[in-house]
Amino acid sequence: MAVDLESLSEATSGALGSLLSTTILYPLDTCKTKYQVEVQDHGQRKYRNLSDVLWEAISNRQVLSLYQGLGTKNLQSFIAQFVYFYGYSYFKRLYLEKSGFKSIGTKANLILAAAAGACTAIVTQPLDTASSRMQTSAYGKSKGLWKTLTEGSSKLMCLSTQCRCKVMIQASDPDEDDDKTKRAQRKPRKTVSSVFCNIWKKEGIPGFFKGIEAQITKTVLSSALLLMIKEKISATAWVLILAIQRYLLLTRGKLKKA
C-alpha cells in the first residue's frame, strides 16, 4: 500500500513542533494543573494565585518538580499532533480526490477537523491522564508511566470531561483513595457530576474558571510556537522523507538485481 508522503510530512513537522512547544511551556502547564486541582477548604487556600505555585517550587528548591511527567506529556503531544495532522491531511486529500473539487468548503473542513480531533483524543487520552497525575504528585513521588496507567485504568476512560473537572478527575491518585477507605467507608469514584457539584459548593461559579488565564496564555503561546516551528521544519521534513524514499527504492532495486 502506497504511503501518503505529503500527509506524512505534515504529521512529522507538526509532531516535532508540538514536541518543542510542549517542552518550552511545560512548567506553565504544571503550575496551571496544580492550581486547578486545589480545592478551597474552610475558606483557606494554599495558592492565592498561579504565581504561588511557581514560588513554592523555587523556595523549596524543587524547580525540577515542574517538569514531572514531561516525558509522558511529550509522548502524548507528539502522538496527538502526528495523528491529527496526518488524519486531517489524509482525509482532506481523500475528500478532494473523491469529490473532484479544487478546494474544500468550510462545512467539510470543520467535519474533517472534528474527525481528526476525535481520533486524536481517543488515542492519546490515557497519556493525558497519566501526565496530569504525574504533575500533581509530590516531588520525588511521581510514579512511572506504566504504573500510573495500570493503577488508574478506571479514570483513563473519562473522555467526556470539561475544563477543570477533567483535570481534577485525572489528578486523583487511586492509592490515596484506597488509604482513605481503610479509615472510613468506601466512597464512590470521582465522576464529572460529583466534581462539578463539589466545585459549585465550595467555590461557586469562579471555581470553574480557575486557572483560565494560564490556560489562555498557554494555548496562545503553544499554538504560535507550534505553527512557527512547523513551518520552519516542514520543508526539511519533506526533503528528508523524499530522500529516505529514494534510498529505499535504490536499495530495493539493487537487491532485485542481486
N, C-alpha and C positions, 0 to 999 in steps of 0.2 A: 504494500500500500504506500502510495506516494506521501511524502511529508510536506505539509504546507509551510514552506520556508519563511514566507512573509509573516505568517502568524507566529511562527517560532521566534523570529527576530523581534517582533513586538513584545512577545511574552518575556523573552530573555532580558531585553533592555528595561522593561517595566519592573521585572522582579529585582534586578540589580539596583535600580533606582530606589525601590522600596526598601531594600536592604540597607542602603546608606542613610536614607532619611529616617528610618526607624532607629538606627544606631545613634544618630545625632540627637534626636528628640526623646530618646528613651527615658532619661531622668525626669523630664517634664511629665511624661506619661505615668511614671511610677508615683510621682507626687500627687497627680490627679486621682489615681486609683486609690491611694491610701486616704486621701482627703474625702473621697466619696464614700468609702467603706465605713468611716467613723460615724456613729450614731450618737446623738446628744442624749445623755442620761442624767436625770435630775438637774437639768439646767446647766450642766457643766460640759465643756468641750475640751478635748485635748488639743485640737487645732482650731485656732480662730480664723485663719485664712490659709491659703495654699502655701505661702512662703514659710509658714511654721514647720511644714513637713521637711522642707529643704534645710532650714536652720537646725532642726533636730538632728538630722543626719550629719551635718557639719560639726555641730557642738559635741556630738558623741563620737566623732571621728569614725563615722560609718558611712562615708560617702559612697563606698562601693555597694552599700545596700540598695542604692538607687538603680543599680544595674542587675539586681537579682532577676533571673528569668529572661535576660537579654537574648541568650541563645535560642530559647523556645520562641520568643517573640519574633526574632529574626527569621526563624524557620517558618513560623506562621505567616509572616509578611511576605516572604519570598514565594511560598507556595500559593498564597492568596492572589498576589498580583500576577504570577505566572499563569494560574488557572483563569483569572479574569481576562487578562489581555489576550491570551491565546483563544479562549472561548469567544470573546467579543469579536476579535478579528476574524476568526474562522466562520462564525455564524453570519457576520456581515458579508464576507466574501461569498458564502454559500447562498445567501439571500439574493445578492446582486446577480449571481450566475443563474439562479432558478427563475427569478422574476424578469430578467432582461433589462432592468432599469439601470441607468447610468449613475444614479445617486440614491441614497437611502432617505426616506422621509422621517419626519420627527416621531410619528407614532411607532413605526417599525424600529427606529433607533432605540426608543425607550424600552420596547419589548425585548430586543436583543440584549441591551444592557442589563435589564432586570433578570433575564435568564442566566446571563454570565455571572451576575452578582449572587443569585440564588445558589448556583453550583459552587461558587467560591465559599459562601457561608457554610454550606453543608460539609465541605471538605475540611475546612480549617477551624471549625468551632471548638473541637477538643483542645487544640493547641492554644486558642484564645483563652479558654477557661483555665488551662494549666498555667499560662503566663500570668493571669490576674492573681491566681492563688500564690504563685511564687513572689510576686511583687508585694503582697501584703503579709508575707511570712516574716517573723522576726529575723533580724540579720544573723546569718550563720545557720539558720534552721530551715532554710528552703530545701525542699526535697527534690530529687531528680525528676526528670520529665516522665519516665515510665511509671515511677511510684505515684506521682501526682495524678497521672491519667487513670491508673487502675484503682486507686482509692476513691476517686471522685466520679466514678462512672455514672452515677445517677444524676449528677449535676451537669455532666457533659452534654446531656440531651436537651438542656433548656435553650432551645433555639429561638423561641418567640418571646424574648425579653426586651424591655425598654430601658433606655438611658441609664440611670443609676441603679435601678432594680437588678439589671443584668449583672453589674459588677458585684453587688452585694451577694447575690446567689453564687457567683463564680468564686468569690474570695473565701467563702466559708469553708473551714477545714473539717473534714469528716472525723479526724482524730479528736478535735475539740468537742465535737458533738457527742462522740462516744464517751469521753471523760465526764461530761455533764450528765449523761444518762445513768452513770453509775451512782451519782449522788441524788438524783431526782428522777421523777417519772419521765420516761422517754417522750420527747417532743417530736412532732412531725417534721419532716424535712422542709426546708425553706422553699416556698413557691413564689411566683410572681405576685399573686394576690396577697400573701402573708407579708411579704416585704413591702409591698405598696401600702398596706394598712399600717404597718409599723412606722414607716416614714411619715405618713399622714398624721398619726397620733403624736409623734414626738417632735416633728419639725414643721409640719404644715406644708403648704404649697412650695415655699422656698427650698424645702428639703429635696424636692425632685430636680431642682436646677443647681444643686451643689456641685461646684467644680466646672460649671458651664463655661467660665472664662478660659480656663485651662484647655478645655475640650475644643473651643473655637480656635484658640491660638494654635494648638497642636494640629488641628485639621487644616487650617490655612497654611501654616508653615510646611506641614508634611506634604500637602498637595503641591505646593510651589516647588519644594525640593525634588519631589518625585518626578514632576514633569520636566524640570530643568535638567536633572541628571539623565532622565530617559532620553531626552532629545540629544544630549551630548554623546551618549554611548550607542544610540540607535544605529547610526551609520556603521560604527565599528562592529557592532554585533552582527549586522547584515553581512559585512565583508568577511567576518570570521566564519559565519555559518556557510557561506558560499565556498570559502577556502577548504573547510572541512568536507563539504560535499564533493568538491573536486578531487580532494585527496582520496576519499573513499572510492570514487569512480575509477581513478587511476589504479588504485590498489586492486580493485576487483578485476580490471582489465588485465593487469599483469598476472593475476592468479589464473585467469582463464587461459592465457597464452601458455603459462607453465603447465 
